[in-house]
Amino acid sequence: VFPFERLPLKGSRLAPAWDRRRILLAAVALPTAYLSIADGVAIANGIWILHSNRIIGLRLGDLPLEEVLFFLLTNAMIAQTVVLVSPRPHRS
């Protein structure tokens, strides 16, 4: 069994992200949707050209799955970092 308690980020450090999960969800979902739509439009209009031998072939409309995952993961990392390093609001 992997000792999860020895990971550098313990659960107590993730509490700010869990407390702000609605903000975090919006901060990840909205830019991911926008960038995916914009990228899909660009690909459909020939602005971006993706070589078929460099993608796995799974698509969401005109958009390769890798593009959506890229936007999702980068937005998630940015949003979590901002939430984790920003000061927590004081509760009365």
C-alpha positions as CSV (number, residue, x, y, z in Angstrom):
1,V,0.0,0.0,0.0
2,F,1.4,3.4,-1.0
3,P,1.9,5.7,2.0
4,F,-0.2,8.7,0.8
5,E,0.5,10.6,4.1
6,R,4.1,10.9,3.1
7,L,3.3,12.9,-0.1
8,P,4.6,16.5,-0.1
9,L,1.1,18.0,-0.3
10,K,-0.8,16.6,2.6
11,G,-4.6,16.9,2.9
12,S,-4.4,19.8,5.3
13,R,-2.6,21.9,2.6
14,L,-5.3,21.1,0.1
15,A,-8.0,22.4,2.4
16,P,-8.0,25.9,0.9
17,A,-8.7,24.4,-2.5
18,W,-11.5,22.3,-1.2
19,D,-13.0,25.3,0.7
20,R,-13.0,27.2,-2.6
21,R,-14.1,24.4,-4.9
22,R,-16.9,26.3,-6.6
23,I,-14.5,29.1,-7.5
24,L,-11.9,26.6,-8.5
25,L,-14.4,24.7,-10.7
26,A,-15.4,27.9,-12.5
27,A,-11.7,29.0,-12.8
28,V,-11.0,25.7,-14.6
29,A,-14.2,25.0,-16.5
30,L,-14.8,28.5,-18.1
31,P,-11.3,29.0,-19.6
32,T,-11.1,25.4,-20.7
33,A,-14.5,25.7,-22.5
34,Y,-13.5,29.0,-24.1
35,L,-10.1,27.8,-25.3
36,S,-11.5,24.5,-26.5
37,I,-14.2,26.3,-28.5
38,A,-11.7,28.8,-29.9
39,D,-9.3,26.1,-30.8
40,G,-12.0,24.0,-32.5
41,V,-13.1,27.1,-34.6
42,A,-9.4,27.7,-35.5
43,I,-8.9,24.0,-36.6
44,A,-12.2,24.0,-38.5
45,N,-11.3,27.2,-40.4
46,G,-7.8,25.9,-41.2
47,I,-6.0,28.4,-39.0
48,W,-4.4,25.5,-37.1
49,I,-3.3,22.3,-38.8
50,L,-2.8,19.2,-36.7
51,H,-1.0,16.3,-38.3
52,S,-2.9,13.1,-38.0
53,N,0.2,11.1,-37.1
54,R,0.7,13.2,-34.0
55,I,-2.7,12.8,-32.4
56,I,-4.3,9.6,-31.0
57,G,-7.5,10.1,-33.1
58,L,-10.1,10.6,-30.4
59,R,-12.0,13.8,-31.1
60,L,-14.7,16.1,-29.6
61,G,-16.1,17.5,-32.8
62,D,-13.2,19.0,-34.7
63,L,-11.0,19.1,-31.6
64,P,-8.6,16.3,-30.7
65,L,-8.9,15.0,-27.2
66,E,-5.3,16.0,-26.5
67,E,-6.1,19.7,-27.0
68,V,-9.0,19.5,-24.5
69,L,-6.8,17.7,-22.0
70,F,-4.0,20.2,-22.4
71,F,-6.4,23.1,-21.7
72,L,-8.0,21.3,-18.8
73,L,-4.7,20.4,-17.1
74,T,-3.0,23.7,-17.6
75,N,-6.0,25.6,-16.4
76,A,-6.3,23.3,-13.4
77,M,-2.7,23.7,-12.4
78,I,-2.9,27.5,-12.7
79,A,-6.2,27.8,-10.8
80,Q,-5.0,25.5,-8.0
81,T,-1.8,27.4,-7.6
82,V,-3.6,30.7,-7.4
83,V,-6.0,29.3,-4.8
84,L,-3.3,27.6,-2.7
85,V,-1.0,30.7,-2.6
86,S,-3.6,33.4,-2.1
87,P,-4.5,34.3,1.4
88,R,-7.6,32.7,2.9
89,P,-10.4,35.0,3.9
90,H,-10.9,35.4,7.6
91,R,-14.0,33.8,9.0
92,S,-15.9,35.6,11.8
